[in-house]
Amino acid sequence: AGDQGKKVHGFVIKVGLGWDVSVQNSHMQMYRECGIVDSVSKVFDKMPERDVVSWGTLIGGYNSNRCFGEATDIVREMHAVGVKPSEVTMINVFAGFGDQ
């Protein structure tokens, strides 16, 4: 699934749709579900614009892969740049604490 997803991601970028926030969030979610947390982070880092879904997906990706320290760091960074977490983001945060 990860290889197919990478092909789709590459195609979307090639045709010029790759920088839409919703499309990027979808790519992050796809990589998260495939367990490829490095790719989740890479997409996030390259995004020129992020929304609360972007941040929540990154946090969830780290938690899903048991990278709880990284997830906590992202929550701090989110707060530092003034992004208010949504209810879903907080569920991702608390889920990580429960899994530790």
C-alpha positions as CSV (number, residue, x, y, z in Angstrom):
1,A,0.0,0.0,0.0
2,G,2.8,2.4,0.8
3,D,4.4,2.0,-2.6
4,Q,1.1,2.6,-4.4
5,G,0.5,5.7,-2.2
6,K,3.9,7.1,-3.0
7,K,3.1,6.7,-6.7
8,V,-0.2,8.6,-6.3
9,H,1.5,11.2,-4.2
10,G,4.1,11.8,-6.9
11,F,1.5,11.9,-9.6
12,V,-0.6,14.5,-7.7
13,I,2.5,16.7,-7.3
14,K,3.4,16.3,-11.0
15,V,0.0,17.5,-12.2
16,G,0.1,20.5,-9.9
17,L,-2.4,19.6,-7.2
18,G,0.1,18.7,-4.6
19,W,0.2,21.9,-2.6
20,D,-3.4,22.1,-1.6
21,V,-3.7,21.7,2.2
22,S,-6.5,19.2,2.0
23,V,-4.6,17.1,-0.5
24,Q,-1.4,17.2,1.6
25,N,-3.4,16.2,4.7
26,S,-4.7,13.2,2.8
27,H,-1.2,12.2,1.8
28,M,-0.1,12.5,5.5
29,Q,-3.0,10.4,6.6
30,M,-2.2,7.8,3.9
31,Y,1.4,7.5,5.1
32,R,0.2,7.4,8.7
33,E,-2.1,4.5,7.9
34,C,0.8,2.7,6.1
35,G,3.0,3.2,9.2
36,I,5.5,5.4,7.3
37,V,5.9,8.1,9.9
38,D,9.0,9.6,8.2
39,S,7.0,10.4,5.1
40,V,4.2,11.9,7.3
41,S,6.9,14.2,8.7
42,K,8.4,15.0,5.3
43,V,5.1,16.0,3.8
44,F,4.3,18.2,6.9
45,D,7.8,19.9,6.7
46,K,7.3,20.7,3.0
47,M,3.8,22.2,3.4
48,P,3.8,25.9,2.7
49,E,0.5,26.2,4.6
50,R,-0.8,24.0,7.4
51,D,-4.0,23.8,9.3
52,V,-5.1,22.1,12.5
53,V,-5.7,18.9,10.6
54,S,-2.1,18.9,9.4
55,W,-0.8,19.2,13.0
56,G,-3.2,16.6,14.3
57,T,-2.3,14.1,11.6
58,L,1.4,14.6,12.4
59,I,0.8,14.0,16.1
60,G,-1.4,11.0,15.4
61,G,1.3,9.6,13.1
62,Y,3.9,9.8,15.8
63,N,1.6,8.3,18.4
64,S,0.5,5.5,16.0
65,N,4.2,4.5,15.7
66,R,4.8,4.8,19.4
67,C,7.0,7.9,19.0
68,F,5.4,9.7,22.0
69,G,8.3,12.1,22.7
70,E,8.1,13.4,19.2
71,A,4.3,13.8,19.4
72,T,4.7,15.8,22.6
73,D,7.3,18.0,20.9
74,I,4.9,18.7,18.1
75,V,2.2,19.7,20.6
76,R,4.6,22.2,22.1
77,E,5.6,23.5,18.7
78,M,1.9,23.8,17.7
79,H,1.3,25.9,20.8
80,A,4.4,28.0,20.2
81,V,3.2,29.0,16.7
82,G,-0.2,29.8,18.0
83,V,-2.3,27.0,16.4
84,K,-5.2,26.1,18.6
85,P,-5.7,22.3,18.8
86,S,-9.1,20.9,17.8
87,E,-11.0,18.2,19.7
88,V,-9.6,15.6,17.4
89,T,-6.1,16.8,17.9
90,M,-6.5,16.5,21.7
91,I,-7.9,12.9,21.2
92,N,-4.7,12.1,19.4
93,V,-2.6,13.6,22.1
94,F,-4.4,11.8,24.9
95,A,-4.5,8.5,23.0
96,G,-0.7,8.7,22.9
97,F,-0.5,9.1,26.7
98,G,-2.8,6.1,27.1
99,D,-0.5,3.9,25.0
100,Q,2.7,4.7,26.9
